[in-house]
Amino acid sequence: MLLLNASGCLDALTAPEVASSFDAFVTKTITPAARIGNAPVRIAETDHGMLNAIGLANPGRNVFVNETLPRLREIGIPIWVSVGGFCIRDYVETCEQLAGDDVACVELNLSCPNVDEAPESAAEIVAACRVATANPLYAKVSPHSWDMAETVRAVEAAGADGLSMINTLRGLALDAQLRPTLARGAGGYSGPALKPVALAAVRAARRATALPIVGMGGVYSGRDALELIACGATHVALGTVLFADWNAPARVREELVAEATRAGFEHPDDAFGISLDDVARLAN
């Protein structure tokens, strides 16, 4: 199992010691042109999580490739680049520019709730990017899919090498004057309350595919990570917890081993897919 950060939840250049505690670092989503993102307020706490409407703020792919990526390589761990766009061409051209051994994986952000989505389907984008690059491609899919198994089979058939799931849910919070706390209105909801959604999505995906899955959503403890593994996650990513606890990678690793032992497993990976076993049924 690899432990990663969720895209956008850690600035590796500001906190390289935190980034280096992961098995791989996932960048913020990169788009062709620089973006300043949405107007503030664009982050707000809720009772059980966090809302964000950052809007894919990033320096653009040319600056990223020429300036940011060389600095990220100095951290000394594999780099996964999150790629976004507003049409197939955006994704394809960025994948072409990133092609090479310097990038361990390309994560296609197909499900950002804070910007307008590309008109093409996730499978169409994956298929076009598969032609454009030999780098491993992971598809980051939306938790809003009405049929997760169908979505997973479609991106696998299109050439995805793995899945990242889930992205944030669309959510809204109101302030004391009953107005939206975020300037954009709704935003991406993350945090502990997201875990049951993530577990269900990962379990449904695992029933549909043998591809590697990076499970994420509401992971705050080793027990949370173990539950994702039990539902079929191959790897686990930490997201919102990093805003409050930079020691989370080391802590979650330690807790994961303890929780696996407590559950009767010699190693956390031994719990892989255990929740997919048929449930016990009472005899008639």
C-alpha positions in Angstrom: 0.0 0.0 0.0 1.2 3.5 -0.9 0.3 6.5 1.2 -0.3 9.6 -0.8 -1.7 13.1 -0.3 -4.9 14.1 -2.0 -4.4 16.7 -4.8 -4.5 20.3 -3.5 -4.2 19.5 0.2 -0.5 20.0 0.6 2.1 22.5 -0.8 5.2 20.4 -1.1 7.5 23.4 -1.7 6.3 25.0 1.5 6.4 21.9 3.6 8.9 19.5 1.9 9.4 17.5 5.1 5.7 16.7 5.2 5.6 15.8 1.5 8.7 13.5 1.9 6.8 11.5 4.5 4.5 10.2 1.8 5.3 7.4 -0.7 4.5 9.7 -3.6 3.4 13.4 -3.9 0.3 14.4 -5.8 0.4 18.0 -7.2 -2.3 20.5 -7.3 -4.3 20.2 -10.6 -2.5 21.8 -13.5 -4.4 23.5 -16.3 -3.0 24.8 -19.7 -3.2 28.5 -18.7 -2.5 30.0 -15.3 -5.6 30.4 -13.1 -6.1 32.7 -10.1 -9.1 30.6 -9.0 -12.4 31.8 -7.6 -12.9 34.9 -5.6 -12.7 34.7 -1.8 -14.3 33.6 0.5 -13.3 30.2 -0.9 -12.6 28.0 2.2 -15.0 27.5 5.1 -15.2 25.1 8.0 -18.4 23.2 8.7 -19.5 21.2 11.7 -18.1 18.0 10.3 -15.7 19.0 7.5 -14.7 21.7 5.2 -16.0 23.4 2.1 -13.7 24.7 -0.6 -14.2 26.5 -3.9 -10.6 27.2 -4.8 -11.3 26.9 -8.6 -8.1 25.1 -9.7 -5.7 28.0 -9.0 -2.3 27.1 -10.5 0.6 28.7 -12.4 -0.3 27.0 -15.7 1.5 24.0 -17.3 4.5 25.9 -18.8 5.5 27.4 -15.5 4.8 24.1 -13.8 6.9 22.0 -16.1 9.8 24.5 -16.4 9.9 25.8 -12.8 7.8 23.9 -10.3 8.4 20.3 -11.4 12.2 20.4 -11.2 11.9 21.7 -7.6 9.4 19.0 -6.7 11.8 16.3 -7.9 14.4 17.5 -5.3 12.1 16.2 -2.6 13.2 12.7 -3.6 9.9 10.8 -3.9 7.8 9.9 -7.0 5.7 12.8 -8.4 2.1 12.3 -9.5 0.8 15.2 -11.6 -2.9 16.1 -11.4 -4.1 17.3 -14.8 -7.3 19.3 -15.4 -8.9 21.0 -18.3 -12.1 22.2 -20.0 -12.0 20.1 -23.1 -10.1 17.0 -24.4 -7.4 19.1 -26.0 -6.5 20.6 -22.6 -5.9 17.2 -21.1 -4.1 15.8 -24.1 -1.7 18.6 -24.6 -0.7 18.6 -20.9 -0.2 14.9 -21.0 2.0 15.3 -24.0 4.1 17.9 -22.3 4.5 15.8 -19.2 5.5 12.6 -21.1 8.7 11.1 -19.7 10.3 9.3 -16.8 10.3 12.4 -14.6 6.5 11.9 -13.9 5.6 8.7 -12.0 1.9 9.0 -12.8 -0.7 11.4 -14.3 -3.9 11.7 -12.3 -6.7 13.0 -14.6 -9.0 15.3 -12.6 -12.3 14.4 -14.1 -14.5 15.6 -11.3 -13.7 19.0 -9.9 -17.0 20.5 -8.4 -15.7 24.1 -8.5 -15.2 24.7 -12.2 -17.1 24.0 -15.4 -16.5 20.5 -16.6 -15.3 19.4 -20.0 -18.2 18.5 -22.3 -16.6 15.2 -23.1 -17.2 12.1 -21.0 -14.5 10.8 -18.6 -14.0 7.8 -20.8 -13.4 10.0 -23.9 -10.8 12.1 -22.1 -9.0 9.0 -20.8 -9.0 7.4 -24.3 -7.5 10.6 -25.8 -4.8 10.9 -23.1 -4.0 7.2 -23.4 -2.9 7.9 -27.0 -0.9 11.0 -25.9 1.2 9.4 -23.2 2.8 6.2 -22.0 2.8 7.5 -18.4 0.5 5.6 -16.0 -3.0 7.3 -16.0 -5.2 7.3 -13.0 -8.8 8.6 -13.5 -10.1 10.7 -10.5 -13.8 10.1 -10.7 -16.8 11.8 -9.2 -18.7 10.4 -6.2 -21.9 11.7 -7.9 -21.9 8.9 -10.4 -25.3 7.2 -10.4 -23.6 3.9 -11.3 -20.0 3.7 -10.1 -19.4 0.3 -11.7 -20.4 1.6 -15.1 -18.1 4.6 -14.8 -15.2 2.4 -13.7 -15.7 -0.1 -16.5 -15.8 2.8 -19.0 -12.6 4.5 -17.9 -10.8 1.1 -17.7 -11.9 0.2 -21.2 -10.6 3.6 -22.4 -7.1 2.8 -21.0 -6.9 4.0 -17.4 -4.2 2.2 -15.4 -5.9 3.0 -12.1 -8.5 5.0 -10.2 -8.5 7.8 -7.6 -11.7 8.1 -5.6 -13.4 10.0 -4.5 -13.3 13.7 -5.2 -15.3 16.1 -3.0 -19.1 16.2 -2.9 -20.9 19.4 -3.8 -22.0 21.2 -0.6 -23.3 24.5 0.8 -23.1 26.2 4.2 -24.8 29.3 5.4 -23.5 32.0 7.7 -25.3 33.7 10.6 -27.2 35.9 8.1 -28.3 32.8 6.2 -26.2 33.6 3.3 -23.7 31.2 1.6 -20.3 31.2 3.4 -18.5 30.8 0.1 -18.5 33.6 -2.5 -19.3 31.0 -5.2 -22.1 29.6 -3.2 -21.6 25.8 -3.3 -18.2 24.2 -3.0 -16.5 20.9 -2.6 -17.3 19.2 0.7 -14.6 17.1 2.4 -13.7 15.8 5.8 -14.8 13.0 8.2 -18.5 13.0 7.0 -17.3 11.9 3.5 -15.9 8.6 4.6 -19.1 6.5 4.2 -19.5 7.8 0.6 -15.8 6.9 -0.1 -16.2 3.4 1.3 -19.3 2.8 -0.8 -17.7 4.1 -4.0 -14.4 2.1 -3.5 -16.3 -1.1 -2.7 -18.5 -0.7 -5.8 -15.5 0.0 -8.0 -13.6 -3.0 -6.6 -16.5 -5.2 -7.6 -16.2 -3.9 -11.1 -12.4 -3.8 -11.7 -9.1 -5.2 -10.7 -7.3 -1.9 -11.4 -5.4 -0.3 -8.6 -7.5 2.2 -6.6 -6.3 5.1 -4.5 -9.0 5.5 -1.8 -9.6 8.8 -0.2 -12.3 10.8 1.6 -12.6 11.4 5.3 -9.4 9.6 6.3 -8.3 10.9 9.7 -7.0 7.7 11.3 -5.4 4.4 10.7 -8.8 2.8 11.2 -10.2 4.9 8.4 -7.3 3.8 6.1 -7.9 0.1 7.0 -11.6 0.4 6.2 -10.7 1.7 2.7 -8.3 -1.2 2.2 -11.1 -3.6 3.4 -13.3 -2.1 0.7 -10.8 -2.7 -2.0 -8.4 0.3 -2.0 -4.9 -0.6 -3.1 -3.5 2.7 -1.8 -4.8 5.5 0.5 -4.6 9.3 0.3 -4.9 11.9 3.0 -6.7 15.1 2.3 -8.4 17.5 4.7 -6.6 16.1 7.7 -3.4 17.7 6.4 -4.8 21.2 7.1 -4.9 20.4 10.8 -2.2 17.8 11.4 1.0 17.8 9.4 2.1 14.7 11.4 -0.9 12.8 10.0 1.2 10.6 7.5 3.4 9.1 10.3 0.5 8.9 12.7 -1.8 7.2 10.3 0.9 4.7 9.3 1.4 3.7 12.9 -2.3 3.5 13.7 -2.9 1.5 10.6 -0.5 -1.3 11.7 -2.1 -1.3 15.2 -5.6 -1.4 13.8 -4.8 -4.3 11.5 -3.3 -6.2 14.4 -6.4 -5.5 16.5 -8.6 -6.8 13.7 -6.6 -10.0 13.5 -4.4 -9.3 10.5 -0.6 -9.7 10.4 -0.3 -6.9 7.9 -2.8 -4.1 6.8 -2.7 -5.4 3.2 -4.1 -8.7 4.5 -7.4 -6.9 5.0 -7.6 -6.1 1.3 -11.2 -6.6 0.0 -12.4 -8.3 3.1 -15.7 -6.3 3.1 -16.5 -7.8 -0.3 -17.1 -11.2 1.1 -20.8 -12.2 1.1 -22.6 -11.1 4.2 -23.9 -13.8 6.6 -27.5 -14.7 6.1 -29.9 -16.3 8.6 -31.0 -19.8 7.7 -34.7 -20.1 6.7 
